Amino acid sequence: MIIGIDPGLARLGYGVIDLTDRKERALCYGCIETDKELRHAERLLRIYTEINSLFDRYPPSHLALEKLFFTKNISSAMGVSEVRGVILLAAEQRKIPITEYTPNEIKQAITGSGRAEKHQMQEMIKSLLHLEEIPRPDDAADGLSIALCHIHILR
């Protein structure tokens, strides 16, 4: 079982994929959202608690995480960095192996092009995982794409 996470402070996307007999199956996907009215530390605690709950429900053999990549908003980057720290802590406490991927590596693994558009990625996730519709919100689809990237790279 692989969990992919697209880290964010306001909305963290995740996707859980089971790999059995070389067949990928999406078990669940969604978002952990935090209210901007909460104190920053409360938001991080909520994410930590929810991630641990996810690990309890779907004990992963591996965690795939999107690498931090920001070019403009440094304050946003700081918040996401702290979220990543919370995720890494939760995974390390359980000895879950972690691999990180850049957005271009994820796009390349899913579509064959590091320049794929978001809609192309979503359509590929839908197709590769035999889903009836594109996962919503976008952050959840991103979580699935990160998990699926890890599976494709392992092969």
KOLGU-401006 format. One record per residue (C-alpha): residue in one letter; x, y, z. Coordinates in steps of 0.1 Angstrom, whole numbers, padded with zeros to 4 digits, always signed. Example, Ala and Ser with C-alpha at 12.3 -4.5 7.8 and 13.67 -1.06 7.14 Angstrom:
A+0123-0045+0078 S+0137-0011+0071 
//
This chain:
M+0000+0000+0000 I+0014+0034-0011 I+0002+0068+0002 G+0009+0098-0019 I+0007+0133-0003 D+0006+0167-0018 P+0014+0189+0012 G-0003+0221+0020 L-0013+0241+0051 A-0049+0250+0040 R-0055+0218+0020 L-0033+0187+0020 G-0042+0161-0007 Y-0037+0124-0002 G-0042+0092-0022 V-0040+0056-0011 I-0032+0030-0037 D-0030-0007-0032 L-0007-0027-0054 T-0017-0064-0057 D-0005-0087-0084 R+0009-0057-0103 K-0025-0041-0104 E-0031-0006-0089 R-0063+0001-0071 A-0073+0034-0055 L-0085+0026-0020 C-0092+0062-0009 Y-0083+0098-0016 G-0092+0131-0002 C-0080+0162+0016 I-0072+0174+0050 E-0083+0210+0054 T-0074+0234+0081 D-0092+0267+0088 K-0071+0298+0085 E-0089+0311+0116 L-0071+0285+0137 R-0037+0293+0153 H-0008+0280+0131 A+0002+0254+0157 E-0034+0242+0159 R-0034+0237+0121 L-0002+0217+0122 L-0016+0195+0151 R-0047+0189+0131 I-0027+0177+0101 Y-0005+0155+0123 T-0035+0139+0139 E-0053+0133+0106 I-0021+0119+0089 N-0017+0095+0118 S-0054+0085+0115 L-0048+0078+0078 F-0017+0057+0086 D-0039+0038+0111 R-0066+0030+0086 Y-0043+0023+0057 P-0009+0012+0070 P+0015+0021+0041 S+0045+0002+0030 H+0058+0035+0016 L+0050+0072+0016 A+0055+0093-0016 L+0057+0130-0010 E+0059+0159-0034 K+0091+0179-0030 L+0087+0215-0021 F+0090+0238-0050 F+0083+0276-0047 T+0095+0305-0068 K+0074+0334-0055 N+0056+0333-0021 I+0082+0326+0006 S+0056+0328+0034 S+0036+0301+0017 A+0067+0280+0013 M+0074+0283+0051 G+0040+0270+0060 V+0042+0241+0035 S+0077+0233+0049 E+0063+0230+0084 V+0035+0207+0071 R+0061+0186+0054 G+0080+0184+0087 V+0048+0171+0105 I+0043+0145+0078 L+0079+0134+0079 L+0078+0131+0117 A+0046+0110+0116 A+0061+0087+0090 E+0094+0084+0107 Q+0078+0075+0140 R+0062+0045+0122 K+0094+0037+0103 I+0076+0042+0070 P+0100+0046+0041 I+0097+0080+0023 T+0105+0090-0012 E+0101+0125-0026 Y+0094+0136-0062 T+0095+0169-0080 P+0064+0180-0099 N+0081+0173-0132 E+0091+0138-0121 I+0055+0131-0112 K+0042+0144-0145 Q+0068+0124-0164 A+0059+0092-0146 I+0022+0096-0152 T+0019+0111-0187 G+0053+0106-0202 S+0058+0144-0203 G+0072+0166-0176 R+0053+0195-0191 A+0018+0179-0188 E-0011+0202-0179 K-0032+0196-0147 H-0061+0184-0168 Q-0040+0158-0186 M-0027+0145-0153 Q-0062+0142-0139 E-0074+0123-0170 M-0045+0099-0168 I-0052+0092-0131 K-0088+0085-0139 S-0078+0062-0167 L-0049+0044-0150 L-0069+0037-0118 H-0101+0029-0137 L-0121+0056-0118 E-0155+0067-0130 E-0147+0104-0127 I-0117+0126-0121 P-0109+0127-0083 R-0120+0160-0067 P-0107+0183-0053 D-0076+0187-0074 D-0054+0182-0043 A-0068+0147-0039 A-0060+0139-0076 D-0025+0152-0069 G-0021+0128-0039 L-0031+0099-0061 S-0007+0110-0089 I+0022+0111-0064 A+0014+0076-0051 L+0011+0063-0087 C+0043+0080-0097 H+0061+0061-0070 I+0047+0028-0082 H+0057+0035-0118 I+0092+0045-0108 L+0096+0013-0087 R+0088-0007-0118 
//
